[in-house]
């Protein structure tokens, strides 16, 4: 959702309108890898960046949220991707790309 959409969004009947401020000094971060883990109380999303021809990546941002908010994010992201593909066409993924970039990191000892 863009900053203007967030500002202009109308609350559903019976809900309070909430204004979200976007700090001017906020820096956008590019990530092309994500690691997802969880505890009974939270879901942890680590967004990392791996650059071509480099042997190491770097976690750029960590987001921690409740399982309920993670599921709401999942639903919102699915709807956004559906809208994107309706406008621009299907997003095609190379075979096994998701397995390579969106899985648990390998543990020491090859597990």
C-alpha positions as CSV (number, residue, x, y, z in Angstrom):
1,X,0.0,0.0,0.0
2,X,1.4,3.4,-0.9
3,X,1.8,6.2,1.6
4,X,-1.2,8.0,0.1
5,X,-3.4,4.9,0.1
6,X,-2.5,4.3,3.8
7,X,-3.4,7.9,4.6
8,X,-6.7,7.9,2.6
9,X,-7.9,4.4,3.5
10,X,-11.4,4.6,5.0
11,X,-12.0,2.4,8.1
12,X,-14.7,-0.3,8.0
13,X,-17.9,0.6,9.8
14,X,-17.3,0.4,13.6
15,X,-13.5,0.7,13.3
16,X,-11.3,3.6,14.3
17,X,-9.3,5.4,11.6
18,X,-5.5,5.1,12.3
19,X,-2.9,7.5,10.8
20,X,0.5,6.0,10.0
21,X,3.4,8.3,9.8
22,X,6.3,7.6,7.3
23,X,9.5,9.1,8.7
24,X,11.4,11.2,6.2
25,X,14.7,9.6,7.2
26,X,13.4,6.1,6.7
27,X,15.8,4.2,4.4
28,X,14.4,1.6,1.9
29,X,16.2,-1.7,2.1
30,X,16.6,-4.2,-0.9
31,X,16.3,-7.9,0.0
32,X,16.5,-10.9,-2.3
33,X,16.6,-13.6,0.4
34,X,14.3,-14.2,3.4
35,X,14.6,-16.5,6.3
36,X,11.4,-17.3,8.3
37,X,11.4,-18.8,11.7
38,X,8.9,-18.9,14.6
39,X,8.3,-19.5,18.3
40,X,4.8,-20.3,19.8
41,X,4.4,-16.5,20.3
42,X,6.0,-14.9,17.3
43,X,7.1,-15.1,13.6
44,X,10.5,-13.8,12.7
45,X,11.3,-12.6,9.2
46,X,14.9,-11.9,8.4
47,X,15.4,-10.1,5.1
48,X,18.9,-10.5,3.6
49,X,20.8,-9.3,0.6
50,X,23.1,-11.6,-1.5
51,X,25.0,-9.8,-4.2
52,X,26.3,-11.5,-7.4
53,X,29.8,-13.0,-7.2
54,X,30.0,-12.6,-3.4
55,X,30.4,-15.6,-1.0
56,X,28.4,-14.0,1.8
57,X,25.1,-12.3,2.3
58,X,23.9,-9.9,5.0
59,X,20.7,-9.7,7.0
60,X,19.4,-6.2,6.3
61,X,16.3,-6.1,8.4
62,X,14.5,-8.3,11.0
63,X,10.7,-8.1,11.5
64,X,9.1,-9.8,14.5
65,X,5.3,-10.1,14.6
66,X,2.5,-12.2,16.1
67,X,1.3,-15.3,14.3
68,X,-2.0,-13.6,13.7
69,X,-0.3,-10.5,12.1
70,X,1.9,-12.9,10.0
71,X,-1.2,-14.6,8.7
72,X,-2.8,-11.2,7.9
73,X,0.4,-10.2,6.1
74,X,0.3,-13.5,4.2
75,X,-3.3,-12.8,3.1
76,X,-2.5,-9.2,2.1
77,X,0.6,-10.2,0.2
78,X,-1.3,-12.9,-1.7
79,X,-4.0,-10.3,-2.6
80,X,-1.3,-7.8,-3.7
81,X,0.4,-10.5,-5.9
82,X,-3.0,-11.4,-7.5
83,X,-3.6,-7.7,-8.3
84,X,-0.1,-7.3,-9.7
85,X,-0.4,-10.4,-11.9
86,X,-3.9,-9.2,-13.1
87,X,-2.3,-5.9,-14.2
88,X,1.2,-7.1,-15.5
89,X,0.8,-10.8,-16.1
90,X,1.9,-14.0,-14.4
91,X,5.2,-13.8,-12.4
92,X,7.2,-16.8,-13.5
93,X,9.7,-18.4,-11.2
94,X,12.7,-20.4,-12.3
95,X,12.6,-24.0,-11.1
96,X,13.9,-24.4,-7.5
97,X,14.6,-20.7,-7.0
98,X,12.3,-20.5,-4.0
99,X,14.1,-23.6,-2.5
100,X,17.4,-21.8,-3.0
101,X,16.5,-18.4,-1.5
102,X,13.6,-19.0,0.8
103,X,14.4,-21.9,3.1
104,X,16.0,-22.4,6.5
105,X,19.8,-21.9,6.4
106,X,21.8,-25.1,6.5
107,X,23.0,-26.0,10.0
108,X,26.6,-26.9,10.8
109,X,27.1,-30.6,10.2
110,X,24.9,-30.7,7.1
111,X,21.4,-31.1,8.7
